[in-house]
Amino acid sequence: MQRVLSTYVFVHRRLNAGLLGEITRAGIPAVELFCSRPHFDYRSAQQVRELASWLSGNNLALHSIHAPTEREFGPGRESGAPLSISDPERVRRLDAVDEVRHALELAESIPFRFLVMHLGSSRQALDAPTRDAAFTSLESLMIFAKQRGVTIALENTPGELATPANLRQFVHETRLDLRLCFDLGHAHMEGGVEASLETMRELIVTTHVHDNRGEKDEHLLPYQGAIDWNAVLKVLPAELPVVLDLKDPAAPAGAPESSAADLLGAVRSVFEKLEQAVSANDRPPG
């Protein structure tokens, strides 16, 4: 099992060498960087150089980045000015595309394989203006990403816009060379994990793995919610990376950094439990 941890779990803290060191000590070899500028300023050349040094010093790989979803996402806040590449209003759409480009420029200094992004906000409907805006945005972003060796992976999200079926249809109809990020927690809230996986399977290149109780997007550790992980692991392709995408239970901001070790200890235990379940599924009966 390829272990990856999204830094979203620390989004209320400034990313630093200490946190990355704790991730390494938890037995995790790769991370997905959540692009929130208070967490890590991807526009700062100095911070990009520091991140490259921190990753190298801790023997960590950058598996992927998550595109920014909000502007002015500050410590202790759960919302800011939303960024949507599907916004029919041209000025707001171009502002979102520009911010994603800045995040992609990170690949010029630190290589990574995937840019995970939302097609739009969960409140947007899948109508013609939204589809056209998304196509225009992604047509240019895909070229920009490919020039930097990055594949764009659209994530299934709650709401009408980015259901598994709508994402698959969008990719096939637009003929854009896009791939998908399978978010198990979001699938559990909507059409179910197994059904969503089958719909998206041929286009999935990476994952977001977290749990919930079926009503809210809680981003819990696996086995803390209502997902049947033994059943899921029987159908989840073994070659896919398992990217844990969690919320810090100590949020909002102000949680002491010393608590990172306890949180990452729980993360390590969950990875081991998932791996044991996969081994048990692969073991011949008797």
N, C-alpha and C positions, 0 to 999 in steps of 0.2 A: 504494500500500500504506500503510495506516494503521499507523505505528510506535508501539508501546507497550512499555514495560519495567516488569516487576514489580519492586518494591523487595525482593522475596524474596532477590534476589541479594546484598543487603546486610543480611540479617536479623541477622547477628552483629555489626552495628555500629549505633550510634545514628544515626538519620536526621537530617541537618542540611542547612543551606543549601549547604555545599560539595559534598556528594554530588549534590544536585539540580542544582547548576551544572554539574557534570561530565556529567550526563545530557543537559542542554541542549546542551552543547558537542559531544556525540557525535551531534547531529542527531536527537534523539528528542523529540517534542513533547508526549508524554503518558505518564503512569505509572499503574500499579496499585499501591495501597498495601497491603502485607501487614501485617495487624493483629496484631502481636506487641508487647506493651507495653514490653519492653526495647528494641525497635527504634524504636517510636513509641508513646507513651502516649496513645491516643485518648480516654482518660478525663480527661485534663488539659486544662482550658480554655486555659491558657497555651500549651501545646504545639500545640493546635489553631490558636490565633491565629498562632503562629509559622509553622506549616505553610502557612497561607493566605498569609502574607507571602512565604515562600520560593517558593511556586508562582508567585505573581504576579510576583515579582522576577526569576524565571528564565523567565517566559512559558511555563510548563508547565501542562497541563491534567490534572486528576484524572479519568481514564477510569473507574476502578472501584476497589473495595477488595476484599480477600480476607478473609472472616470469620475470626476467631480459631479456631484448631484445638486449642490447648492453653493451659492456665493454667500460669504459672510457667515459660514458655519463656525461659530465660536465656542469656546469652552463652556460647558454647562448648558448648551442650547441644543434642542432637538430639531430646530427648524431654522431656515434662513430664506434668502431669496432663491427660489428654485431655478435650476438650469435644465432646459429641455431642448434637445436637438430636433424635436418634433413640434415645437411651438410654431403655429401658423403666422404669428407676428414676426416679421423678418428681422427686426432689430434684436429682439430677445433671442431668436434662433441663432443668429450670427454670433451673439455674445456667448451662447452656450458652446457653439462649435469652436470658437476661439479659445475658450477655456480648456476644452478637450485637447486641442492642438498643443497647448502649453504643457499639458500632462504627458502627451506622447513624446515631446521633445526629450523627456527623461531617457528614452531609449538610445539617444545619441551618446550618452555617457555611461548608462548602466543597461545592458541588454536585458530584455524580458520578452516572453513569447506572446502574451495575450493582454489585450485591453478589454476588460469586462465593463459593459455599460448598459444603462437603462435606455429603452427606446424613447421613453418620455416619462411624465409623472403619472402616478396611479390614478389621478383624477381625469386624465385625458381620455376622450372617446376615440375609437378607431374610425374616423371619418376621412373623406377624401383630402381635405386640406392638411390634416395631420399626417396622413400617409405620404403626400407629396413633399411636405416639409422634411419628414424623416428620410425619404429617398435622396433629396437634394443634399442634406447634411452628410449622410453616410457615403454617398458617392465620392465626395471630396475627402472625407476623413479616411476612407478605406485606402485611397491612393497615398495619403500622407502617412498612414500607418505602415503600409507595405514597403515604402521607401526606407523605413526604419526597422524592418524585419518583424513587424508586429501584426498579429491577426486580431481583428475585432470580434468579440464574442458577446452577442446580445443576451441579456438575462431575462428569464421569465419572472414577471413581477405581478403582485396582486392588482386586480382591476382588469378592465376590458382590453386595454391597449396591447399588452405584452403577454397574453396567454400563450401556452405552448402551441396551440393550433394557429393562432394569429402570427406568431413569430415564424413558424415554419412556412406559412403561406406567404408572408412578406418576403422571406429570403428567396423562395422559388419564383415568385412573380416578378420581383425586381431583378433577379439574376445577378445580384451583387455577391461577391465572393466573401460572404459573412459566415460565421459559425455561431454556436450557441453555448451559453453557460447555464447548466441545469441547476437551478436552485431548489433543493429538496424541501426546504421549509415553506417556500412560497407554493410549491406544488401541493404540499399537504393541505394548505389552506384553501386551495381552489379545486382542481379536478382530481386530486389524489396523486400520490407519488408514482405508482406503477404506470397508470394511464398516461401521465404527463411524460414520463421517461420514454415510453414507446412512441409518443408523438414526436419527440425531439431527437430521438436516439441517433439518427444518421448524421446529425449536425453538431453533436455535443463534443466539445474539446476540453472543457474544464467544468468545475462544479462549485457550488456554495452549499455547505453542509451545516445544518443547524436544526433545532427542534422547536416545536410549539404545541399548543393544546388545540389547534385547529381554528381558533377565533382571532387571535392577534399575532402580529409578526414579532414574536418575542426574541428570536435569535438565541435560544437556549442551547446549552450543551446537549448533544445526543443522549438519549435515555432520560432526559428531564421533562419531556413533553409526551405527546401521544403517538408519535410515529413508531411503527413496528419496524425496528431496525434490523432484526433478523430477516424479515421478509424483504426489506429494501436491499440488503446486501446480497441477497440471492440473485437479484436482477440487475444490480448496478454493475456496468462493465468494469472489470478489474483493472483495465489500463488507465481509467480516468483518475486524475489526481483528486484527493480528498482535501478540499479547501475548507477548513472550519471558519465560519463567518459568524462571529458571536458578538453579543453586547456585553460590556463589562457590568457585572451585577453591582459593582460599587459606584457606578455612574449616578449622578452627574459629577462634574469636575471637582477636584479636590481630594479624590481618593489617593492615599499615599502610594508612592511607587513601590514601597516595600511589599505591598499586597500582590504585585505582579507575580512573585514567585509562587504564592498560593494558587492564584488563578491558573498559572501555567502548569502547576502540578496536576490540577484537575483536567486540564487539556491533555496532558501526557497520558493520564489514566484512561481517558476516553479513547484516544488513539489506540492504546493497547487493547482496550475492550473491543473496539471495532475490528482490529486485526485478528483477535481471537475468534470473533464471530465468523469472519471470512474463512479462517482456517477450519473451523468446525463445519462450515457449509461445504468446503472442499474435501473433507475427510470421507472416505467410503463408509457406508453403513456397516456396523459391526466391527 
